[in-house]
């Protein structure tokens, strides 16, 4: 199983990871704000992650780390 870590402090809630995830398991957390005032991304179904790392590749701020 893959482990996806999203740095809430760095994430600016741009949504690129949400749109690029082939399994559609990432969303913006509308119930939280990070210190910068953005809704950070979160993985809501980590068991279905295929570790493709598309989210990490597209993230402009390198806020996402994917480990197998």
C-alpha positions in Angstrom: 0.0 0.0 0.0 1.2 3.5 -0.9 1.7 6.3 1.6 0.8 9.8 0.5 1.9 12.7 2.7 0.6 16.2 1.9 2.3 19.0 3.7 -0.7 21.1 4.9 1.6 24.1 5.7 2.9 24.2 2.1 -0.3 23.3 0.2 -2.0 26.3 -1.4 -5.2 24.4 -2.4 -4.7 24.8 -6.1 -6.5 21.5 -6.8 -4.1 20.3 -9.5 -3.5 17.1 -7.5 -7.3 16.6 -7.3 -7.7 16.9 -11.0 -4.8 14.7 -12.0 -5.4 11.7 -9.6 -6.5 8.7 -11.8 -8.2 7.1 -8.8 -10.0 10.3 -7.7 -9.0 9.8 -4.0 -7.8 13.4 -3.3 -10.0 16.3 -2.4 -9.6 19.8 -1.0 -10.5 19.8 2.7 -13.3 22.4 2.8 -13.6 22.0 6.6 -10.0 23.2 7.3 -7.8 26.1 6.5 -4.0 25.9 6.7 -1.9 28.8 8.2 -1.9 30.5 4.8 -5.7 30.5 4.7 -6.1 27.8 2.0 -8.1 24.6 2.0 -5.4 22.0 1.9 -5.6 18.8 -0.1 -6.1 15.5 1.6 -6.3 11.8 0.6 -9.7 10.5 1.7 -9.2 6.9 0.5 -5.5 5.9 0.9 -6.2 2.2 0.4 -7.0 2.8 -3.2 -3.8 4.7 -4.0 -1.8 3.1 -6.8 1.4 5.1 -6.0 1.5 6.6 -9.5 2.8 9.8 -8.0 1.0 12.0 -10.5 -0.1 14.2 -7.6 3.4 14.8 -6.5 4.7 15.4 -10.0 2.0 18.1 -10.8 2.2 19.8 -7.4 3.8 23.2 -8.1 5.0 23.6 -4.5 6.3 20.1 -3.9 3.9 19.6 -1.0 3.2 16.0 -1.8 5.4 12.9 -1.1 4.4 9.4 -2.3 6.1 6.3 -0.9 5.5 2.7 -1.9 
